[in-house]
Amino acid sequence: MSRAGVQKTIVSADFGEDFEFDLPLHVKRFKFKVPGQPTVLCTGKKLNDRALSALRRAKRGMTITIFDIEVLAPSAPTVSVREPLPVVIEITS
């Protein structure tokens, strides 16, 4: 994915097409890691200024990681939602 594409990324989560119930999830926070840069904690579903700054330092071929994604189900606040898998993106340009 291009650096510009990553900048516009909106982090989201769902249970997949096979899940029988309509239970929307909201991303509360996540961590963003560019190799050689400190890990950045982002609140909400978009990259913050610190994450964008780290992204600008990423070179072609590097892999960035979005991990420790915390989600909640607003319509079912007592439901415990398992942490989604990390997302790994290779910078192409």
C-alpha positions as CSV (number, residue, x, y, z in Angstrom):
1,M,0.0,0.0,0.0
2,S,1.2,3.5,-0.7
3,R,2.2,5.9,2.1
4,A,-0.7,8.1,1.0
5,G,-3.1,5.2,1.3
6,V,-2.0,4.4,4.8
7,Q,-2.4,8.1,5.8
8,K,-6.1,7.8,4.8
9,T,-6.6,4.5,6.6
10,I,-9.6,4.1,8.9
11,V,-9.1,1.2,11.3
12,S,-12.2,-1.0,11.7
13,A,-13.1,-4.4,13.0
14,D,-16.0,-6.9,12.5
15,F,-16.8,-10.5,13.1
16,G,-16.8,-11.5,9.5
17,E,-19.6,-12.5,7.1
18,D,-20.4,-15.8,8.9
19,F,-21.4,-14.1,12.1
20,E,-25.1,-14.4,12.5
21,F,-25.8,-11.2,14.5
22,D,-25.6,-7.6,13.6
23,L,-23.2,-6.4,16.3
24,P,-21.2,-3.3,15.1
25,L,-17.8,-2.7,16.7
26,H,-16.1,0.6,17.3
27,V,-12.3,0.9,17.5
28,K,-11.3,2.6,20.8
29,R,-7.5,2.7,20.3
30,F,-4.7,0.9,18.6
31,K,-0.9,1.0,18.4
32,F,1.0,1.9,15.2
33,K,4.6,0.8,14.6
34,V,7.1,1.9,11.9
35,P,10.4,0.1,12.1
36,G,13.1,2.2,13.7
37,Q,10.5,4.6,15.2
38,P,8.8,4.4,18.7
39,T,5.4,2.8,18.9
40,V,2.6,5.3,18.8
41,L,-0.7,4.9,20.6
42,C,-3.6,6.2,18.6
43,T,-7.1,6.9,20.0
44,G,-10.1,6.4,17.8
45,K,-10.0,4.9,14.3
46,K,-7.5,7.2,12.5
47,L,-3.8,7.8,12.7
48,N,-2.9,10.8,14.9
49,D,-0.2,13.4,14.2
50,R,2.6,11.3,15.9
51,A,1.7,8.3,13.8
52,L,1.6,10.3,10.6
53,S,5.0,11.7,11.5
54,A,6.4,8.2,12.0
55,L,4.8,7.1,8.7
56,R,6.6,9.9,6.8
57,R,9.9,8.2,7.9
58,A,8.9,4.8,6.5
59,K,10.7,3.8,3.3
60,R,9.5,1.7,0.4
61,G,9.6,-2.0,1.4
62,M,9.2,-1.5,5.1
63,T,6.3,-3.2,6.9
64,I,4.3,-1.2,9.3
65,T,2.1,-2.8,11.9
66,I,-1.3,-1.8,13.5
67,F,-1.7,-3.9,16.6
68,D,-3.2,-4.0,20.1
69,I,-6.5,-2.9,18.5
70,E,-9.1,-2.4,21.3
71,V,-12.7,-2.6,20.2
72,L,-16.0,-2.3,21.9
73,A,-19.6,-3.2,21.0
74,P,-21.6,-0.1,22.0
75,S,-24.9,-1.9,21.6
76,A,-23.7,-4.7,24.0
77,P,-21.4,-3.1,26.5
78,T,-21.2,-6.3,28.7
79,V,-19.9,-8.4,25.8
80,S,-16.2,-9.1,25.9
81,V,-14.7,-8.8,22.5
82,R,-11.5,-10.6,21.7
83,E,-8.6,-8.4,20.4
84,P,-8.5,-8.4,16.6
85,L,-5.5,-9.7,14.8
86,P,-2.7,-7.3,13.9
87,V,-2.6,-5.7,10.5
88,V,0.7,-5.7,8.6
89,I,1.1,-3.3,5.6
90,E,4.1,-3.1,3.2
91,I,4.9,0.4,2.0
92,T,5.0,0.4,-1.8
93,S,5.7,4.0,-2.5
